[in-house]
Protein backbone atom coordinates (compact mmCIF):
# COMPACT_ATOMS: atom_id res chain seq x y z
CA UNK A 1 0.00 0.00 0.00
CA UNK A 2 1.31 3.44 -0.91
CA UNK A 3 1.49 6.31 1.53
CA UNK A 4 1.61 10.03 0.76
CA UNK A 5 5.38 10.08 0.22
CA UNK A 6 5.12 7.30 -2.39
CA UNK A 7 2.75 9.13 -4.73
CA UNK A 8 3.78 11.20 -7.73
CA UNK A 9 3.45 14.94 -7.67
CA UNK A 10 1.38 16.39 -10.49
CA UNK A 11 4.54 17.44 -12.35
CA UNK A 12 6.12 14.00 -11.98
CA UNK A 13 2.93 12.27 -13.13
CA UNK A 14 2.69 14.57 -16.14
CA UNK A 15 6.33 13.87 -17.05
CA UNK A 16 5.79 10.09 -16.84
CA UNK A 17 2.71 10.40 -19.05
CA UNK A 18 4.68 12.54 -21.52
CA UNK A 19 7.48 9.95 -21.68
CA UNK A 20 5.01 7.14 -22.30
CA UNK A 21 3.09 9.09 -24.97
CA UNK A 22 6.26 9.92 -26.88
CA UNK A 23 7.78 6.45 -26.55
CA UNK A 24 8.62 5.20 -30.06
CA UNK A 25 7.49 1.64 -30.60
CA UNK A 26 10.60 -0.28 -31.73
CA UNK A 27 8.59 -3.15 -33.24
CA UNK A 28 7.33 -3.23 -36.85
CA UNK A 29 3.63 -2.54 -37.39
CA UNK A 30 3.13 -5.15 -40.07
CA UNK A 31 4.71 -8.21 -38.49
CA UNK A 32 1.38 -10.03 -37.89
CA UNK A 33 -0.87 -8.44 -40.52
CA UNK A 34 -2.74 -10.68 -42.96
CA UNK A 35 -1.28 -8.69 -45.86
CA UNK A 36 2.30 -9.49 -44.81
CA UNK A 37 3.48 -12.11 -47.34
CA UNK A 38 6.27 -13.43 -45.08
CA UNK A 39 5.75 -17.02 -43.99
CA UNK A 40 4.97 -17.50 -40.30
CA UNK A 41 6.34 -20.67 -38.82
CA UNK A 42 6.30 -20.46 -35.04
CA UNK A 43 4.43 -22.02 -32.17
CA UNK A 44 2.53 -20.47 -29.28
CA UNK A 45 5.51 -20.80 -26.97
CA UNK A 46 7.72 -18.74 -29.27
CA UNK A 47 4.93 -16.18 -29.76
CA UNK A 48 4.38 -15.89 -25.99
CA UNK A 49 8.13 -15.50 -25.44
CA UNK A 50 8.20 -12.77 -28.11
CA UNK A 51 5.31 -10.85 -26.51
CA UNK A 52 6.87 -11.25 -23.06
CA UNK A 53 10.16 -9.82 -24.34
CA UNK A 54 8.33 -6.83 -25.87
CA UNK A 55 6.83 -5.92 -22.50
CA UNK A 56 10.09 -6.46 -20.62
CA UNK A 57 12.06 -4.36 -23.12
CA UNK A 58 9.44 -1.60 -22.95
CA UNK A 59 9.54 -1.64 -19.15
CA UNK A 60 13.35 -1.36 -19.09
CA UNK A 61 13.45 1.46 -21.63
CA UNK A 62 10.68 3.46 -19.95
CA UNK A 63 12.44 3.20 -16.58
CA UNK A 64 15.69 4.38 -18.19
CA UNK A 65 13.94 7.35 -19.77
CA UNK A 66 12.28 8.30 -16.49
CA UNK A 67 15.64 8.08 -14.70
CA UNK A 68 17.16 10.43 -17.31
CA UNK A 69 15.10 13.22 -15.75
CA UNK A 70 16.88 12.83 -12.40
N, C-alpha and C positions, 0 to 999 in steps of 0.2 A: 504494500500500500504506500502511496506517495504522500509526503507531507508538503507543507508550503514551500520549503526550501528546494524540493525536488522538481517543482513545476517550472515550465518555461515562462519567461517574461513575454510580453506581447511582441517586443522587438526580436527576441530569440525565436519565437514561434514563427513570426513572419519571415525571418531569414531561412529557417528550415524549410518552410513551404516554398520560398523562392528557389532554393537549391533543388528541391525535388521537381518543381515545375520546369526548370531549365536543364534538367538532367537529360543528356543526349543518350538515347537508347542505342547501345552498341551492337544490337542484333539486327540482322536483315529483316525487312518487313515481309518479304515474299517467300520465306523458307518453307512454310506449310500451306501456301495457297494452292488451290486446285489448278490454277493456270501455270504453275511452275512445272516445267517439263522434266526437271531432274528426277531421277528414280529415287524413291524412298525405300530403303531396305534396313529397317531397324525394328527392334522389339520394344515393348512397353518399358522394360527396365532401362534401356538406353534412353528412351524419351524422358522418363521420370528423372534420370540422372542429369540429363541436359537441362530440364526445367529447374531442378534443384540448384544446379550450378549458376543459372541465370540469376536466381534470387540471391544466392550467396555473394556473387560478384557485385550485384547492385548494392547489397547491404554494405559491403566493404568500401565500395567507391563513395557511397553517400556519406558514410562516417568520415572518410578521409576529407571529403569536401567540406563537411561541417567543421572538422578540426582545423582546416585552413583558416577559418575566421578567427581562431584564437590568437 
